[in-house]
Amino acid sequence: MLMFDSLNRHMLPPYGCDWVQAPNFMRLAEKTVTFDNCYIGSMACMPARRDLHAGRYNFLHRCWGPLEPFDDSLPEMLKQNGIHSHLVSDHYHYWEEGGANYHTKYSTWELSRGQEGDPWIGDLNTPPGPHPNPGRRGTVADQDWINRRHMPDEEDMPQPRTVAMGLDFIARNHRRDNWFLQIETFDPHEPYFVPERFKRLYDHDFTRIADDWPRYARADNPELTRHYRFLNAALVSMCDHYLGRVLDAFDRHKLWDDTLLIVNTDHGFLLGEHGWWGKVRMPHYNEVARIPLFIWDPRSGLGNVRRQSLVQNIDLTPTLLEYFNLHPTPDMRGVDLAGAIVDDRPARTAVLFGHHGGHVNCTDGRYVYMRAPANPENTPLYNYTLMPAHMKAPFSLEELRTMEFCAPLPFSKHCPVMKIDASGARAKGPSRREFGTMLFDLAKDPGQANPVSDDALEARMQKMLSDSLRAHDAPGEQFTRLGLA
């Protein structure tokens, strides 16, 4: 599995983009099944990875955080059944408190340092040259400036090092059976630190603006929006180059004969669409929510075909387990995609997606229903956990003072869990007053520019949302928070 972070499908030629230079993604599409209706589950980085490990949504029950003791972890299940799982990654959230037990589930792992503001190089000297993002001065941006100083050449950058480690694993083990390799790069996540040779692919003066790090804010500067789009395109071209290295390894070692290949991402990113940069404050429009997915299954031998089945990353968990002749656990909610690969067999009729405390979204592939919180206070809202950690720190003492133990969740293996008030959490979602509930018809309005007003259709989508919430064991207060019966 080759996993990118924040890879926009609308920036990829196989999904209709006619200006981003990414020939290896076209090469990939010619060899694989391309899914046209793959949606995110939980936002953002580590919640999406918990979805992938456990085969079920994170966002209905807790914020960003570690794997829970009761989670069924895909790589750990493989490891326990004699299948060697290996992770190579530069995704630095794996060594923060909110992600520190994900990589340990693999049999072996290698990590490369230096992405974004990864606290990597301890250098107290001011780096030479101008700050790459002078408008963002602060701990994270300054650390990023220091990190870049210690990557003088392309091969020193995290993505090339990560892919090289993955290729080393393939070179050592391609003749062996029963292994799962996850090559995971933080790119093309912002900041858009990219070698000059990829910038030269585009007719844009990258030196005019000293800013390669979009804020999660309203896109109020058209020139800056254009700059970000070209930077993102250059970084996508870099990702394309290193995807090509992986495809070359498949050709060289004849891995197409017997090796499953999945190329995926966790979510997309707004580059000025809908008047926003970013991915979390605003509702999850399709630029964020509808993501690329490519799968080569040597059992079917199907390539250069497209599938319309509605799928998500939680489906990759049972797909991988079944490929190794293992079975999903009763607590997993994903669906094996083998049938969808062969003949576009529907995996499900609806999917949910969102982030903890924000809109809860539901789609059947044609209509997207974005249900906002029913009150400005966005209550009631709780975290259910036995691992009370946020991205970079434990839960605060103020949060923990609200903690009470509650009865086991349907999937917590008979363990009671902490129930912690989350109504004051920094990451709570946008209020109804700012965005409100919205309904879109993708067939008539693929750009989601004009919300639909149709009481009968909304009632049908409300029922679909409520049924899906129950099917995914949503706590009762989610219905109250969303104003659902």
C-alpha positions as CSV (number, residue, x, y, z in Angstrom):
1,M,0.0,0.0,0.0
2,L,1.4,3.4,-1.1
3,M,-0.4,6.0,1.0
4,F,-0.2,9.8,0.4
5,D,-1.5,12.5,2.7
6,S,-3.8,15.2,1.4
7,L,-3.7,14.0,-2.2
8,N,-6.4,15.8,-4.2
9,R,-8.2,13.7,-6.8
10,H,-9.1,16.9,-8.7
11,M,-5.3,17.4,-9.2
12,L,-4.8,14.0,-10.8
13,P,-5.0,13.3,-14.6
14,P,-6.9,10.0,-14.1
15,Y,-9.7,12.0,-12.5
16,G,-9.9,14.6,-15.2
17,C,-7.1,17.2,-14.4
18,D,-5.6,18.4,-17.6
19,W,-2.8,20.6,-16.4
20,V,-0.9,18.8,-13.5
21,Q,2.0,16.8,-14.9
22,A,1.6,13.3,-13.4
23,P,2.3,10.7,-16.0
24,N,2.9,7.9,-13.5
25,F,-0.6,8.3,-12.1
26,M,-1.9,7.7,-15.6
27,R,0.4,4.7,-15.8
28,L,-1.0,3.5,-12.5
29,A,-4.6,3.9,-13.7
30,E,-3.8,1.8,-16.8
31,K,-2.7,-1.0,-14.5
32,T,-5.3,-0.9,-11.8
33,V,-9.0,-0.5,-11.0
34,T,-9.8,3.2,-10.4
35,F,-12.6,4.0,-8.0
36,D,-14.7,7.0,-8.8
37,N,-16.7,7.1,-5.6
38,C,-14.3,6.7,-2.7
39,Y,-15.0,8.9,0.3
40,I,-13.1,9.7,3.5
41,G,-14.4,8.4,6.8
42,S,-12.8,10.2,9.8
43,M,-10.9,13.5,9.5
44,A,-8.0,14.2,9.7
45,C,-4.6,12.4,9.8
46,M,-4.6,10.0,12.7
47,P,-8.4,9.6,12.9
48,A,-8.2,8.4,9.2
49,R,-5.4,6.0,10.2
50,R,-7.5,4.6,13.1
51,D,-10.2,4.0,10.5
52,L,-7.7,2.1,8.4
53,H,-6.3,0.0,11.4
54,A,-9.7,-0.8,12.9
55,G,-12.0,-0.9,9.9
56,R,-14.5,1.4,11.6
57,Y,-15.0,5.1,12.1
58,N,-13.2,7.1,14.7
59,F,-15.0,10.4,14.4
60,L,-18.4,9.4,16.0
61,H,-16.8,8.6,19.4
62,R,-13.6,10.6,19.9
63,C,-11.3,13.3,18.6
64,W,-7.8,12.7,17.2
65,G,-5.9,10.2,19.4
66,P,-4.1,6.9,19.8
67,L,-5.4,3.5,19.0
68,E,-7.5,2.2,21.8
69,P,-6.7,-1.0,23.7
70,F,-9.9,-2.6,22.4
71,D,-9.2,-1.7,18.7
72,D,-8.6,-4.6,16.2
73,S,-5.5,-3.4,14.4
74,L,-5.0,-4.6,10.8
75,P,-1.2,-4.8,10.9
76,E,-1.3,-6.4,14.4
77,M,-3.7,-9.0,13.2
78,L,-1.5,-9.8,10.2
79,K,1.5,-10.0,12.6
80,Q,-0.3,-12.4,14.9
81,N,-1.1,-14.7,12.0
82,G,2.4,-15.0,10.6
83,I,2.2,-12.3,8.0
84,H,5.1,-9.8,8.3
85,S,3.8,-6.2,8.3
86,H,6.3,-3.4,7.7
87,L,5.7,0.3,7.8
88,V,8.0,3.0,6.2
89,S,6.8,6.5,6.8
90,D,7.8,10.2,7.2
91,H,4.4,11.0,8.7
92,Y,5.7,12.7,11.9
93,H,2.4,12.5,13.8
94,Y,3.3,8.8,14.4
95,W,5.7,10.0,17.1
96,E,3.4,12.5,18.9
97,E,1.2,11.5,21.9
98,G,-1.9,11.3,19.7
99,G,-0.4,8.8,17.3
100,A,2.4,7.1,19.2
101,N,1.1,3.5,19.3
102,Y,0.2,3.1,15.6
103,H,3.6,2.2,14.2
104,T,4.2,-0.3,17.0
105,K,1.4,-2.6,15.7
106,Y,3.6,-3.5,12.7
107,S,6.1,-6.3,12.8
108,T,8.9,-3.8,11.9
109,W,9.0,-0.2,11.0
110,E,11.3,2.6,9.7
111,L,10.6,6.3,10.1
112,S,12.3,9.2,8.3
113,R,12.3,12.7,9.9
114,G,11.8,16.3,8.9
115,Q,8.3,16.9,7.5
116,E,6.5,20.1,8.4
117,G,7.4,21.2,11.9
118,D,8.6,17.8,13.0
119,P,10.8,18.5,16.1
120,W,13.8,16.9,14.5
121,I,17.0,18.9,14.3
122,G,18.1,20.7,17.5
123,D,19.8,23.7,16.0
124,L,19.7,27.0,17.9
125,N,21.4,29.0,15.1
126,T,19.3,31.1,12.8
127,P,19.3,29.4,9.4
128,P,20.9,31.3,6.5
129,G,18.7,32.9,4.0
130,P,15.1,34.2,4.3
131,H,12.4,32.5,6.2
132,P,10.3,30.4,3.7
133,N,7.1,31.5,5.5
134,P,7.8,34.8,7.2
135,G,4.1,35.4,7.9
136,R,3.9,32.2,10.0
137,R,6.8,32.8,12.4
138,G,6.5,30.6,15.5
139,T,7.6,27.3,16.9
140,V,6.3,25.0,14.2
141,A,7.2,27.2,11.2
142,D,10.6,28.0,12.6
143,Q,11.4,24.3,13.2
144,D,10.3,23.7,9.6
145,W,12.8,26.4,8.5
146,I,15.6,24.6,10.5
147,N,14.6,21.2,9.1
148,R,14.8,22.4,5.5
149,R,18.4,23.6,6.1
150,H,19.4,20.0,6.8
151,M,17.9,18.7,3.5
152,P,20.3,20.3,1.0
153,D,19.5,17.8,-1.8
154,E,16.4,16.0,-3.0
155,E,17.5,12.6,-1.7
156,D,17.8,14.1,1.8
157,M,14.1,15.0,1.8
158,P,11.6,12.8,3.7
159,Q,9.6,11.5,0.8
160,P,12.6,10.2,-1.2
161,R,14.1,8.6,1.9
162,T,10.7,7.0,2.7
163,V,10.2,5.5,-0.7
164,A,13.9,4.3,-0.8
165,M,13.3,2.4,2.5
166,G,10.2,0.8,0.9
167,L,12.1,-0.2,-2.2
168,D,14.8,-1.7,0.0
169,F,12.2,-3.8,1.7
170,I,10.9,-5.0,-1.7
171,A,14.4,-5.7,-2.9
172,R,15.1,-7.9,0.1
173,N,11.7,-9.7,0.3
174,H,10.1,-9.8,-3.2
175,R,10.8,-13.6,-3.5
176,R,9.1,-14.3,-0.1
177,D,5.4,-14.7,0.6
178,N,3.2,-13.4,3.4
179,W,4.2,-9.8,3.8
180,F,2.4,-6.5,3.9
181,L,4.4,-3.3,3.1
182,Q,2.9,0.2,3.8
183,I,4.9,3.0,2.2
184,E,3.4,6.2,3.6
185,T,4.5,9.7,2.8
186,F,3.2,13.0,4.3
187,D,3.4,14.6,0.9
188,P,1.6,16.4,-0.7
189,H,0.5,17.8,2.7
190,E,1.4,21.4,3.2
191,P,3.9,23.1,3.6
192,Y,4.7,22.8,-0.1
193,F,8.5,22.3,0.2
194,V,9.4,20.9,-3.2
195,P,12.6,20.6,-5.3
196,E,13.1,23.2,-8.1
197,R,13.1,20.6,-10.8
198,F,9.4,19.9,-10.2
199,K,8.6,23.6,-10.0
200,R,10.2,24.1,-13.5
201,L,7.4,21.9,-14.9
202,Y,5.0,24.8,-14.5
203,D,4.8,28.3,-16.0
204,H,4.7,30.2,-12.7
205,D,7.1,32.5,-10.9
206,F,7.4,30.7,-7.5
207,T,9.8,33.4,-6.2
208,R,7.2,36.3,-6.2
209,I,5.5,35.2,-3.0
210,A,7.4,34.0,0.1
211,D,4.7,31.6,1.3
212,D,4.3,27.9,0.6
213,W,2.1,27.0,3.6
214,P,-1.7,27.6,3.2
215,R,-3.6,28.6,6.3
216,Y,-6.9,27.0,7.2
217,A,-8.8,30.1,6.5
218,R,-10.9,32.0,3.9
219,A,-9.2,32.2,0.6
220,D,-9.3,36.0,0.3
221,N,-6.3,36.5,-2.0
222,P,-6.7,35.3,-5.6
223,E,-2.9,35.7,-6.4
224,L,-2.0,33.6,-3.3
225,T,-4.6,31.0,-4.2
226,R,-3.0,30.7,-7.7
227,H,0.4,30.4,-6.0
228,Y,-0.7,27.6,-3.7
229,R,-2.3,25.7,-6.6
230,F,0.9,25.7,-8.6
231,L,2.9,24.7,-5.5
232,N,0.5,21.9,-4.8
233,A,0.8,20.8,-8.4
234,A,4.6,20.8,-8.2
235,L,4.5,18.6,-5.1
236,V,2.0,16.3,-6.8
237,S,4.5,15.9,-9.6
238,M,7.1,15.0,-7.1
239,C,4.7,12.4,-5.6
240,D,4.1,11.1,-9.2
241,H,7.9,10.7,-9.7
242,Y,8.3,8.5,-6.6
243,L,5.1,6.6,-7.4
244,G,6.9,5.8,-10.7
245,R,9.8,4.3,-8.6
246,V,7.4,1.9,-6.9
247,L,5.8,1.0,-10.3
248,D,9.3,0.4,-11.7
249,A,9.9,-2.1,-8.8
250,F,6.6,-3.9,-9.6
251,D,7.8,-4.2,-13.2
252,R,11.4,-5.2,-12.3
253,H,10.4,-7.9,-9.7
254,K,7.3,-9.1,-11.6
255,L,5.2,-8.2,-8.5
256,W,2.1,-7.8,-10.8
257,D,1.9,-11.6,-10.9
258,D,1.0,-12.1,-7.2
259,T,1.1,-8.9,-5.2
260,L,-1.9,-6.7,-4.3
261,L,-1.2,-2.9,-4.8
262,I,-3.3,-0.2,-3.2
263,V,-2.6,3.5,-3.8
264,N,-4.7,5.8,-1.6
265,T,-4.8,8.9,0.6
266,D,-6.5,10.0,3.8
267,H,-8.3,13.2,2.5
268,G,-8.1,16.0,0.1
269,F,-7.5,19.8,0.6
270,L,-9.3,23.0,-0.5
271,L,-7.1,25.2,-2.7
272,G,-9.5,28.1,-2.9
273,E,-12.6,26.2,-3.9
274,H,-15.7,27.3,-2.0
275,G,-13.7,30.3,-0.9
276,W,-11.4,28.3,1.5
277,W,-8.0,27.0,2.0
278,G,-7.6,24.0,4.2
279,K,-9.7,21.0,5.3
280,V,-11.2,21.2,8.8
281,R,-13.0,24.4,9.7
282,M,-15.4,24.4,6.8
283,P,-17.8,21.5,5.9
284,H,-16.1,18.7,4.0
285,Y,-16.9,19.5,0.4
286,N,-16.0,16.9,-2.2
287,E,-12.6,18.4,-2.8
288,V,-11.8,17.2,0.7
289,A,-14.2,14.2,1.0
290,R,-14.0,12.4,-2.3
291,I,-10.6,10.9,-2.7
292,P,-8.6,8.9,-5.2
293,L,-8.2,5.1,-4.8
294,F,-6.4,2.7,-7.1
295,I,-6.3,-1.1,-6.6
296,W,-4.5,-3.9,-8.5
297,D,-5.7,-7.3,-7.5
298,P,-3.7,-10.1,-9.2
299,R,-6.5,-12.6,-8.7
300,S,-8.8,-10.6,-11.0
301,G,-6.1,-9.3,-13.4
302,L,-8.3,-6.3,-14.1
303,G,-6.6,-3.0,-15.1
304,N,-7.6,0.2,-16.9
305,V,-11.2,-0.1,-15.6
306,R,-13.3,2.2,-13.4
307,R,-15.7,1.4,-10.6
308,Q,-18.6,3.4,-9.3
309,S,-19.2,1.4,-6.1
310,L,-19.3,3.6,-3.0
311,V,-16.2,2.7,-0.9
312,Q,-14.1,4.1,1.9
313,N,-10.7,3.5,3.6
314,I,-12.4,1.4,6.3
315,D,-13.0,-1.1,3.4
316,L,-9.3,-1.6,2.9
317,T,-9.1,-3.4,6.3
318,P,-11.3,-6.4,5.4
319,T,-10.0,-6.3,1.8
320,L,-6.5,-6.9,3.0
321,L,-7.5,-9.4,5.7
322,E,-9.4,-11.5,3.2
323,Y,-6.5,-11.3,0.7
324,F,-4.4,-13.1,3.3
325,N,-7.2,-15.6,4.0
326,L,-8.1,-14.0,7.3
327,H,-11.5,-12.6,8.3
328,P,-12.7,-9.3,9.6
329,T,-13.7,-9.1,13.3
330,P,-17.3,-8.6,14.3
331,D,-16.5,-5.0,15.3
332,M,-15.2,-4.0,11.9
333,R,-17.7,-2.1,9.7
334,G,-15.7,-2.1,6.4
335,V,-16.6,-4.3,3.4
336,D,-14.3,-6.5,1.4
337,L,-13.8,-4.8,-2.0
338,A,-13.0,-8.0,-4.0
339,G,-16.5,-8.0,-5.5
340,A,-16.4,-4.3,-6.4
341,I,-13.1,-4.9,-8.1
342,V,-14.3,-7.7,-10.2
343,D,-17.7,-6.5,-11.4
344,D,-18.5,-3.2,-9.5
345,R,-20.7,-5.1,-7.0
346,P,-22.1,-2.4,-4.7
347,A,-20.2,-2.4,-1.3
348,R,-23.0,-0.4,0.4
349,T,-25.8,2.1,-0.2
350,A,-24.5,4.9,2.0
351,V,-21.3,6.2,3.8
352,L,-20.7,8.6,6.6
353,F,-17.8,11.0,7.0
354,G,-16.8,13.9,9.1
355,H,-14.7,14.9,12.1
356,H,-15.5,14.7,15.8
357,G,-17.8,17.5,16.7
358,G,-18.4,18.8,13.2
359,H,-21.0,18.2,10.5
360,V,-21.9,14.6,10.1
361,N,-22.1,13.9,6.4
362,C,-23.9,11.2,4.5
363,T,-23.9,10.3,0.8
364,D,-25.4,7.7,-1.4
365,G,-23.1,8.6,-4.3
366,R,-25.5,11.1,-5.8
367,Y,-26.7,13.2,-2.9
368,V,-24.5,14.6,-0.2
369,Y,-26.2,15.6,3.1
370,M,-24.2,17.7,5.5
371,R,-25.9,17.8,8.8
372,A,-24.8,20.6,11.1
373,P,-25.0,20.8,14.9
374,A,-28.5,21.7,16.0
375,N,-27.4,24.4,18.5
376,P,-24.6,27.0,18.6
377,E,-23.1,25.4,21.7
378,N,-22.6,22.2,19.7
379,T,-23.7,20.0,22.6
380,P,-23.9,17.4,23.9
381,L,-20.5,16.1,22.8
382,Y,-18.2,13.6,24.5
383,N,-15.0,11.7,23.9
384,Y,-15.2,8.0,24.7
385,T,-11.7,6.7,25.3
386,L,-9.2,4.7,27.4
387,M,-6.3,6.7,25.8
388,P,-7.0,10.4,26.7
389,A,-4.5,12.2,24.4
390,H,-4.9,14.9,21.8
391,M,-2.5,15.4,18.9
392,K,0.5,16.7,20.9
393,A,-0.5,16.4,24.6
394,P,-2.6,14.5,27.0
395,F,-6.1,15.7,27.8
396,S,-6.0,18.7,30.0
397,L,-6.7,18.4,33.7
398,E,-9.8,20.5,33.1
399,E,-11.1,18.0,30.6
400,L,-10.2,15.0,32.8
401,R,-12.1,16.5,35.8
402,T,-15.3,16.0,33.7
403,M,-14.5,12.3,33.3
404,E,-16.8,9.5,34.3
405,F,-16.7,5.9,33.5
406,C,-19.6,4.7,31.4
407,A,-20.8,1.2,30.3
408,P,-18.9,-0.6,27.6
409,L,-19.4,0.5,24.1
410,P,-20.6,-2.1,21.6
411,F,-17.0,-2.5,20.3
412,S,-15.0,-1.9,23.5
413,K,-14.7,-5.7,24.3
414,H,-16.8,-5.4,27.5
415,C,-14.5,-2.7,28.9
416,P,-16.0,0.4,30.4
417,V,-14.6,3.6,28.9
418,M,-14.0,7.2,30.0
419,K,-16.7,9.6,29.0
420,I,-15.2,13.1,28.8
421,D,-17.0,16.3,28.0
422,A,-15.8,17.6,24.7
423,S,-18.1,20.6,24.2
424,G,-15.2,23.1,24.9
425,A,-12.7,21.3,22.8
426,R,-10.6,23.4,20.4
427,A,-11.4,21.1,17.5
428,K,-15.1,21.2,17.8
429,G,-16.9,21.7,14.5
430,P,-18.4,24.7,12.8
431,S,-21.7,25.9,14.1
432,R,-25.0,25.9,12.3
433,R,-24.9,29.7,12.5
434,E,-21.8,29.8,10.2
435,F,-22.6,27.1,7.7
436,G,-25.8,25.3,8.5
437,T,-27.2,22.0,7.1
438,M,-26.7,21.6,3.4
439,L,-27.9,19.1,0.8
440,F,-26.3,18.8,-2.7
441,D,-27.2,16.9,-5.9
442,L,-23.9,15.8,-7.4
443,A,-25.5,14.8,-10.7
444,K,-26.8,18.4,-11.3
445,D,-24.3,20.3,-9.3
446,P,-20.9,18.4,-9.1
447,G,-19.1,21.5,-7.8
448,Q,-21.5,21.8,-4.8
449,A,-22.2,25.4,-5.5
450,N,-26.0,25.4,-5.0
451,P,-27.6,23.6,-2.0
452,V,-30.9,21.9,-2.7
453,S,-34.1,22.8,-0.9
454,D,-36.3,19.7,-1.1
455,D,-38.2,18.6,2.1
456,A,-39.0,15.1,0.8
457,L,-35.4,14.5,-0.3
458,E,-34.0,15.9,2.9
459,A,-36.3,13.6,4.9
460,R,-35.0,10.6,2.9
461,M,-31.4,11.7,3.5
462,Q,-32.1,12.2,7.3
463,K,-33.4,8.7,7.5
464,M,-30.3,7.4,5.7
465,L,-28.1,9.4,8.0
466,S,-29.9,8.1,11.1
467,D,-29.8,4.5,9.9
468,S,-26.1,4.8,9.2
469,L,-25.4,6.3,12.6
470,R,-27.1,3.4,14.3
471,A,-25.3,0.9,12.1
472,H,-22.0,2.4,13.2
473,D,-22.8,2.4,16.9
474,A,-23.0,6.2,17.3
475,P,-23.6,7.3,20.9
476,G,-27.1,8.6,21.6
477,E,-26.1,12.2,22.1
478,Q,-24.9,12.4,18.5
479,F,-28.6,12.3,17.5
480,T,-29.4,15.0,20.0
481,R,-26.4,17.2,18.9
482,L,-27.6,16.9,15.3
483,G,-31.3,17.5,16.1
484,L,-32.3,14.0,14.8
485,A,-35.0,11.9,16.2
